[in-house]
Amino acid sequence: MLTQEQQKHIELQNKKITENLGNIAHRIVVFSGKGGVGKTTVSVNLAYGLQTRGYKTAILDADVTGPNVPKMTGINGHVLMQGNRLIPQERNHVKVISLANIIPPDQPVVWRGPLRSNLLNQFLGDVEWGRLDYLVADLPPGTGDEILTMTQKMSPDLAIIVTTPQEVSLIDSARAIGMAKKMQIPLIGLVENMSILICPYCGARIDLFGSGGGKKQAEEMNVRFLGSLPISLEARKLGDEGKPVILEKREARISMAIMDIIAGIENIFSSMKAKKTGSER
């Protein structure tokens, strides 16, 4: 049983979140059933790709125990506060908030679920996001407390599930899709990462983790298949250097594939807007 003071705190927090998110046109959550499938690479390059299309964009690093977004975006230093508001850091015109820039780099985050959820509530309600076209949240793998908090409080328009074609990854991504459906996220899409490897020497196509599993799963589970991304040595190297491949190598195969996914997302939201406008007439 919550005390009256605790209930009042929750109500105030929810009000702040609602007001803050009211300035954001579209909210996207990116998650996966398991780790190691390139979820953060997708999140970062999706946000920067949207920015190159002229949208005001930000990334919320919701992977509390493994926050890697600052590393992959080249953001250093500490998050500043202005009054009781957190000021997101910015690089290449994309705003970023992450626990990695709040605590020392070698400090482990040994927090139970309620503490992690409370931090994410602060990121949603106390960060000075301003007006945005897109907020991309990079969620931790699995279906734990952070996923519940973000899907309940952020009210995302779109969930992007990242998988590889490998069977063990598809088993876990099916659970993630099921989670997104259970949380009643309006739009659910699947991205198949690491779909192929192009030999840098002979140009041969290598299906390192199998082929076509993501598209087949999307069809079977009745969600949108947003596209496939190849294994990219350039993306890996640039990510380690804090440089999104979508900015540094725009003609790379992976960059063009990301832009195709973004075009699909734009079409989805444009169609939704057209339907809404038509129903209001």
C-alpha positions as CSV (number, residue, x, y, z in Angstrom):
1,M,0.0,0.0,0.0
2,L,1.5,3.3,-1.1
3,T,1.5,6.2,1.3
4,Q,-0.3,9.5,0.4
5,E,3.1,11.1,-0.1
6,Q,4.3,8.3,-2.4
7,Q,1.1,8.5,-4.4
8,K,1.5,12.2,-4.8
9,H,5.1,11.8,-6.0
10,I,4.0,9.3,-8.6
11,E,1.2,11.5,-9.9
12,L,3.6,14.5,-10.1
13,Q,6.2,12.4,-11.9
14,N,3.6,11.1,-14.4
15,K,2.4,14.6,-15.0
16,K,5.9,15.8,-15.8
17,I,6.5,12.9,-18.2
18,T,3.2,13.6,-20.0
19,E,4.0,17.3,-20.4
20,N,7.6,16.6,-21.6
21,L,6.6,13.9,-24.1
22,G,3.9,16.2,-25.4
23,N,6.6,18.1,-27.2
24,I,7.8,15.0,-29.1
25,A,6.0,14.1,-32.3
26,H,7.2,10.4,-32.6
27,R,8.6,8.0,-30.0
28,I,10.4,4.9,-31.0
29,V,11.7,2.1,-28.8
30,V,14.4,-0.2,-30.1
31,F,14.8,-3.5,-28.3
32,S,15.8,-7.2,-28.7
33,G,15.2,-10.5,-27.2
34,K,18.9,-11.1,-26.6
35,G,22.1,-9.1,-26.5
36,G,24.8,-9.0,-29.2
37,V,22.5,-8.4,-32.1
38,G,23.5,-4.8,-32.8
39,K,20.6,-3.1,-31.2
40,T,22.6,0.0,-30.2
41,T,24.2,0.2,-33.6
42,V,20.7,0.3,-35.1
43,S,19.4,2.9,-32.6
44,V,22.3,5.3,-33.0
45,N,22.4,5.1,-36.8
46,L,18.6,5.3,-37.0
47,A,18.6,8.6,-35.0
48,Y,21.4,10.1,-37.0
49,G,19.9,9.0,-40.2
50,L,16.7,10.7,-39.3
51,Q,18.6,13.8,-38.4
52,T,20.2,13.9,-41.9
53,R,16.6,13.9,-43.2
54,G,16.0,17.2,-41.4
55,Y,14.3,16.0,-38.3
56,K,15.0,17.1,-34.8
57,T,16.1,13.9,-33.1
58,A,17.3,12.6,-29.8
59,I,18.5,9.3,-28.2
60,L,17.5,8.1,-24.8
61,D,20.0,5.4,-23.6
62,A,17.7,3.2,-21.5
63,D,20.2,0.3,-21.2
64,V,20.9,1.3,-17.6
65,T,23.4,-1.5,-16.8
66,G,25.2,-1.4,-20.2
67,P,24.9,2.2,-21.5
68,N,27.0,2.3,-24.7
69,V,25.3,5.1,-26.7
70,P,27.9,7.8,-25.7
71,K,30.8,5.5,-26.8
72,M,29.2,5.0,-30.2
73,T,28.4,8.7,-30.7
74,G,31.6,10.2,-29.4
75,I,30.0,12.0,-26.5
76,N,32.2,12.7,-23.4
77,G,32.0,14.7,-20.2
78,H,29.2,15.0,-17.7
79,V,25.5,15.7,-18.0
80,L,24.7,19.2,-16.7
81,M,21.7,20.4,-14.8
82,Q,19.8,23.7,-15.1
83,G,17.7,24.1,-12.0
84,N,16.0,20.7,-11.6
85,R,16.3,19.9,-15.3
86,L,18.9,17.6,-16.9
87,I,20.4,19.1,-20.1
88,P,21.0,16.4,-22.7
89,Q,24.4,16.4,-24.4
90,E,24.6,16.9,-28.1
91,R,26.7,15.8,-31.0
92,N,26.1,16.4,-34.7
93,H,22.8,18.0,-33.9
94,V,21.4,14.9,-32.1
95,K,20.6,15.1,-28.3
96,V,21.7,12.2,-26.1
97,I,21.0,11.3,-22.4
98,S,22.8,8.3,-20.8
99,L,23.8,7.1,-17.4
100,A,27.3,6.6,-18.8
101,N,27.8,10.4,-18.6
102,I,26.5,10.6,-15.1
103,I,28.5,8.0,-13.2
104,P,32.3,7.1,-13.4
105,P,33.1,4.9,-16.4
106,D,34.4,2.0,-14.3
107,Q,31.5,2.0,-11.8
108,P,29.1,-1.0,-12.1
109,V,25.4,-0.3,-12.0
110,V,24.3,-2.8,-9.3
111,W,20.7,-1.6,-9.0
112,R,17.5,-3.5,-8.5
113,G,14.6,-3.0,-10.9
114,P,12.8,-0.1,-9.0
115,L,16.0,2.0,-9.0
116,R,16.5,1.5,-12.8
117,S,12.9,2.3,-13.5
118,N,13.1,5.4,-11.4
119,L,16.1,6.6,-13.4
120,L,14.2,6.1,-16.7
121,N,11.3,8.0,-15.3
122,Q,13.7,10.9,-14.7
123,F,15.1,10.6,-18.2
124,L,11.5,10.9,-19.6
125,G,10.3,13.6,-17.3
126,D,13.3,15.7,-16.1
127,V,15.4,16.0,-19.3
128,E,15.1,19.2,-21.2
129,W,14.3,17.5,-24.6
130,G,12.6,20.6,-26.1
131,R,10.6,20.0,-29.3
132,L,11.5,16.9,-31.2
133,D,10.4,15.1,-34.3
134,Y,11.8,11.7,-33.1
135,L,12.9,10.3,-29.7
136,V,14.7,7.0,-30.1
137,A,15.1,4.9,-27.0
138,D,17.7,2.2,-27.0
139,L,16.4,-0.4,-24.5
140,P,18.3,-3.2,-22.9
141,P,17.9,-6.8,-24.2
142,G,15.2,-9.0,-22.8
143,T,11.8,-8.3,-21.4
144,G,12.6,-6.9,-17.9
145,D,11.6,-3.9,-15.8
146,E,13.2,-1.3,-18.1
147,I,11.1,-2.5,-21.0
148,L,7.9,-2.3,-18.9
149,T,8.8,1.2,-17.7
150,M,9.6,2.6,-21.1
151,T,6.6,1.0,-22.9
152,Q,4.2,2.1,-20.2
153,K,5.5,5.6,-19.5
154,M,7.0,6.6,-22.9
155,S,3.9,5.5,-24.9
156,P,5.9,4.7,-28.0
157,D,4.4,4.9,-31.5
158,L,6.7,2.3,-32.9
159,A,8.7,-0.7,-31.5
160,I,11.6,-1.9,-33.6
161,I,12.8,-5.4,-32.7
162,V,16.3,-6.2,-33.8
163,T,17.3,-9.8,-34.5
164,T,19.8,-11.7,-36.6
165,P,18.8,-14.5,-39.0
166,Q,20.2,-17.1,-36.5
167,E,17.6,-19.4,-35.0
168,V,18.6,-18.8,-31.4
169,S,18.2,-15.1,-32.0
170,L,14.8,-15.5,-33.7
171,I,13.5,-17.5,-30.7
172,D,14.3,-14.5,-28.4
173,S,13.0,-11.9,-30.9
174,A,9.7,-13.7,-31.0
175,R,9.4,-13.1,-27.2
176,A,10.3,-9.5,-27.8
177,I,7.6,-9.2,-30.5
178,G,5.1,-10.8,-28.1
179,M,6.1,-8.3,-25.4
180,A,5.5,-5.4,-27.7
181,K,2.1,-6.8,-28.6
182,K,1.2,-7.3,-25.0
183,M,2.2,-3.7,-24.2
184,Q,-0.2,-2.6,-27.1
185,I,2.4,-0.6,-29.0
186,P,0.6,0.6,-32.1
187,L,3.3,-0.2,-34.6
188,I,5.8,-3.1,-34.5
189,G,8.6,-3.6,-37.0
190,L,11.4,-6.0,-37.2
191,V,15.0,-5.3,-38.5
192,E,17.2,-8.2,-39.4
193,N,20.8,-7.2,-38.6
194,M,23.9,-9.1,-39.7
195,S,22.0,-10.6,-42.5
196,I,25.0,-11.1,-44.9
197,L,28.7,-10.6,-44.9
198,I,30.3,-9.3,-48.2
199,C,33.8,-10.6,-48.5
200,P,36.1,-7.5,-48.7
201,Y,38.5,-9.3,-51.0
202,C,36.3,-11.2,-53.6
203,G,32.9,-9.6,-53.0
204,A,31.2,-13.0,-52.4
205,R,28.1,-13.1,-50.3
206,I,28.4,-15.1,-47.1
207,D,25.2,-15.9,-45.0
208,L,27.1,-16.1,-41.8
209,F,24.1,-16.5,-39.6
210,G,21.6,-18.0,-42.1
211,S,19.3,-16.2,-44.4
212,G,15.8,-14.8,-44.5
213,G,14.8,-15.7,-40.9
214,G,13.8,-12.2,-39.9
215,K,11.5,-11.6,-42.9
216,K,9.9,-15.0,-42.4
217,Q,9.3,-14.3,-38.7
218,A,7.8,-10.9,-39.4
219,E,5.3,-12.5,-41.8
220,E,4.5,-15.3,-39.3
221,M,3.9,-13.0,-36.4
222,N,2.1,-10.3,-38.5
223,V,4.5,-7.4,-37.9
224,R,6.2,-5.2,-40.4
225,F,9.5,-6.2,-41.8
226,L,11.5,-3.0,-42.0
227,G,14.6,-4.4,-43.7
228,S,17.9,-6.2,-43.5
229,L,21.3,-4.8,-42.5
230,P,24.6,-6.4,-43.6
231,I,27.5,-7.2,-41.3
232,S,29.7,-4.1,-41.7
233,L,33.4,-3.9,-40.6
234,E,33.2,-0.2,-41.3
235,A,30.2,0.3,-38.9
236,R,32.0,-1.7,-36.2
237,K,35.2,0.3,-36.5
238,L,33.5,3.7,-36.7
239,G,31.2,2.8,-33.8
240,D,34.3,2.1,-31.6
241,E,35.6,5.5,-32.7
242,G,32.4,7.3,-31.7
243,K,31.4,8.0,-35.4
244,P,28.1,6.7,-36.7
245,V,28.6,5.0,-40.1
246,I,25.5,6.8,-41.4
247,L,27.4,10.1,-41.2
248,E,30.9,8.9,-42.1
249,K,30.2,6.5,-44.9
250,R,26.9,7.4,-46.5
251,E,27.6,5.3,-49.6
252,A,28.3,2.2,-47.6
253,R,25.9,-0.7,-48.1
254,I,24.8,-0.6,-44.5
255,S,24.1,3.2,-44.6
256,M,22.0,2.8,-47.7
257,A,20.1,0.0,-46.0
258,I,19.5,2.2,-42.9
259,M,18.2,5.0,-45.1
260,D,15.8,2.5,-46.8
261,I,14.5,1.6,-43.3
262,I,14.0,5.3,-42.5
263,A,12.1,5.8,-45.7
264,G,9.8,3.0,-44.7
265,I,9.3,4.6,-41.2
266,E,8.5,7.9,-42.8
267,N,5.9,6.3,-45.1
268,I,4.3,4.5,-42.1
269,F,3.9,7.7,-40.1
270,S,2.7,9.6,-43.2
271,S,0.1,7.0,-43.9
272,M,-1.1,7.2,-40.3
273,K,-1.3,10.9,-40.4
274,A,-3.3,10.8,-43.7
275,K,-5.8,8.3,-42.2
276,K,-6.2,10.4,-39.0
277,T,-6.8,13.5,-41.0
278,G,-9.3,11.8,-43.3
279,S,-11.2,10.4,-40.3
280,E,-11.4,13.8,-38.7
281,R,-13.1,15.4,-41.7
